[in-house]
Amino acid sequence: MSDTLAIENPSLEDPKIFQFHQEQAGLEVDWFKQAQQAAWARYLELPLPVRTNEKWRFANLSRLRDTGRFQPAGGELSQVTVDRIVKASHRFKEVAGRIILADETLAAPVELDPELGKKGIIFTTLTDAIVKYPELVQKYFMQQSPELGSEKFEALHVAMLRNGVFLHVPDNVEVDRPFVIYNWTVRDKGAIFPHTLFVAGKHAKATLIEFQESASPGTEHLVVANAHLFADDGAQPNHTIVQNWNQNTLSLQLNTNNAWSDTNAKSTLINVGSAQARQEVHGKIFGSGSNVEMYALNVPTENQEFDQRTLQTHIAPNSRSDLLFKNALIGKSRTIFSGLIIVEEDAQQTDAYQTNNNLMLSEEAEANSLPGLEIKANDVKCSHGATTGRINDSELFYFLARGIPRNKAQELMVFGYFEEIVEKLDNQELADYVREVVQHKFMD
Amino acid sequence: MSSTQDLKPDTQPDLNIERDVGNFHYDTQYEFDAGVGLTEQTIDYISDVKGEDAWVRQFRKKALKTFLDKPLPTHWASKDLENIDYEKIRYYLSKGQRPSRSWDEVPDEVKQTFERLGIPEKERAYLAGVEAQFDSEASYSNMKEDLAEQGVIFVGSTEGLKEHPELFKKWFGKVIPIGDNKFSALNSAVFSGGSFIYVPPGVKVKQPLQAYFRINAENFGQFERTLIIADEGAEVTYMEGCTAPTFETSTLHSAVVELVALKGAKIQYITVQNWSANVFNLVTKRGLAMDGAEIKWIDCNIGSRLTMKYPGVIMRGPGARGEVLSIALAHDGQHQDTGAKMIHAADHTTSNITSKSISIGQGRSTYRGIVSIPRQLKGCKNNTECDALLINTNSRTDTYPAITVRGNQSTVQHEASVSKVSAEQIFYMMQRGLPEDEAMSLAVNGFVNDLIREFPMEYSVELKRLIDLEMEGSVG
């Protein structure tokens, strides 16, 4: 594809890549440059993951060991491509704001409802925010880590980070319409490192929806993305990522959800794309009276591997966390769900739940489930459950008896199975889109 | 009113109430002593004393190499394993090779030990056969005559390999290969004692066969090896109990137990482990179940400093069934790291795991499990339930299951919950005049009750009493 007008980029293997990349970015903010420098040194120093590490148990490591050929994105895209991307980045009638990034570059000017700007909301690209609000960004940037095994890739992410989104909702501001990010990969063999920082002030309420897509199905990509959510006292942030990179993408998504007191923080992952997607989510609860919800809906098909690791850490007493990860496996796909609830000594009166369901729709699919608990306080309600099973024969019979063909019946039942997650999205347009995406996977 | 919230973190439950029974020790003159430390010479010494065939010696030496080469599994297991000093351990100690066949022949001090543990008494009461192991060798072994007439073999491992190689060699080290883990390799290198049992086709041993394991010497490692073969359609129940006196330094118990249930056979294996709190109890137990066979592990872990034990069943034949029932009680300074492995390797195999753990004081109980339906099998089922009860505010519990399922013809369910004794329950009972500790005991017994009902009667009575005793003083 001749999408690119840019010069040839060095690959990740090139020893000069870091210097080249930093010069290209041209960001003259000292703390940020230093953070990148330190991260690059850490990246070179840290070993690649090995299977004997519990955090990589069952994972397929061969692709992760072979990322040298990817080139961090740079240069400009052709106007035709940009126009096509902007046109496709339109899924909601009304939004509070919209940012479209193609290979980490703005494809269209940042959109933000001016009324919201007046209320003090910041919604801009991360590089813009680093320049305009260096102290505010620094306060949150990489302050938390998932701590779930991808330290090397996290370091690479920080070192190579070129863009992302910064959403800051000040205290007591509530926004109903969603903020929307469209992240596109374009160039073949391109690597991108998008970073989302979502800060909700005291009693603030906002929704951020992130779409991850590829401009064409045939290109190959490496994506190491981060998303960090900070919910101050009483905040109600809602964050959804729809991961739909093309099927030749190796993607890592390293997230943290940080909640202080009396929050209602929700994050949802919808996974349909990538050849292999590794996702880490660490929900940390620092305050009391909070309710942290983490959901995922995953439809792997063909040879896709979805490897999800989660942590729910209760540091403060009297909070609640709920995790529900649902998979429907088709073809030769594989899933790994490894979840852990940690209740620290002081976190009495914790309610923590974790559920992983695997619906097996083919003879060759493989589901691995590692639901864990580490409880150091006694006055808690904690439970986890994992089920792996198939479509209920008697329910299927009921459909068939009413003349509904087997395929259609199966599809309907899978929809019913996923509806539990879809209805938690709290946004009709998003819910419709997710249903559509899931249906698409069944038609492939 | 009182609630468990009010329990002081430093509440010190009296640990030794029941372990006292085993907490005594005699100075014993050992006829054979392999000395301290582990080298090829230790192996030669053991092999020479036992007069073993060359293949056994070779097997041991190969295992020693594997043991030395293998790293400790501390990337997932407790770092406490690093505190075992293999150079200080004595690997073989015995007073003689042949176990006594009648109670009268047993040397006095050994007799006193077992008298205190109540073996002859229990034997008289109902047991079909008893074997008692004192340090490295069986010191007493007996079986009812009618069983011998039916062809049942119940001997020590030394005798089994020597007298019946045609029966035991076929399966020895096959269910648990040398290199399965570091401690199975260690056992394979220095094993001594344990039971070899063969039950001929169709023979149903009505009463349980029983073994007692006793560590008497300080800095000693006990490495018994048990192999039970139930031929087609045979049935057998085996029970083992373990005790040791409390020494200042740590003691190592690392057994390997292999079970083979041929077509339609049933094996039930019951363990009540009450080692003293200085014992590292690192045991590998696995059964192989052929067509329609059933293997059931009943496992109670009350004592020891660190127990790592995950009884497993490989369901090799269609329709095979595996079950693990496990109760663990962890007190201050104890870590019960127990669980189960269920490997489904044929169609229509079913397995069930029920695990209940109680953590008292700063005790830590861990459930670790594997359920694997690796190939595209039909109609396999697993159901796992893990419940943990935390008594004090600083008690700890963990759950680490790993479940792998391939294909859409099988179903697996895993459920785990963590709870404490509810303040309402205790209040309700105290309101009716029960003191707090009795109320607590009753609540804990209620927690394990449905599992204890699965045990043979003698054991369930004993266990309930043990729990009562362990709970005494745990309410501050």
Interface residues (C-beta under 8 A of the other chain):
Chain A: T52 N53 E54 R57 F58 E345 Q348 N358 M360 L361 S362 E363 E364 A365 E366 A367 N368 S369 L370 P371 G372 L373 E374 I375 K376 A377 N378 D379 V380 K381 C382 S383 H384 G385 A386 T387 T388 G389 R390 I391
Chain B: T4 Q5 H75 W76 Q376 A388 L390 I391 N392 T393 N394 S395 R396 T397 D398 T399 Y400 P401 A402 I403 T404 V405 R406 G407 N408 Q409 S410 T411 V412 Q413 H414 E415 A416 S417 V418 S419 K420
